[in-house]
Amino acid sequence: MQYRMKTHPLSDDRLKDLLNRVETGSLATLNEDGTPYNTPVHFVSINNNIYVHGLPKGQKIDNIIRNSKVGFTAYDMQALLLDENGKPCDTNTKYESAIATGNAALVTDLEEKREVLQNIVAKYTPQLAHITLPDNMVKGTAVIRIIVEELTGKYYE
């Protein structure tokens, strides 16, 4: 285990806060040849699952259909902590990060998709959260559910 994971683990409450507050994450899937494919995504965390949305076709969708194993990272860099003596190698970072691993699948249930998409709208454009999403938009948007098997976080201040 990494030193900072032992000395600076995020509590469950701070992990939940980070996932609700941070606007972007990174979804890692596996290409057909086994190489990683990492995609920046918008996301929401609901009931210990992480959801992302996007176009219904593409490399991350193909990868998930072929192999459901995924990784997910969310990160909040808050400040650089400069060394008081000006040593560049002793500069540090104030941050919080979360790393999840699990299995991903496309959500097919329209009501679950609608709920997730409404949560995404509420997170990113809260001024539009009162608008009902049209059925054709819900049907035409891919929603990916990551069932989190492991979630860890760390921080440094």
Buried (B, 14 or more C-beta within 10 A) or exposed (E): EEEEEEEBBBEEEBBBBBBEEBEEBBBBBBBEEEEEBEBEBBBBBBEEBBBBBBEEEEEBBBBBEEBBBBBBBBBBEEEEBEEEEEEEEEEEEEBBBBBBBBBBBEBEEEEBBBBBBBBBBBBEEEEEEEEEBEEEEBEEBBBBBBBBEEBBBBBBE
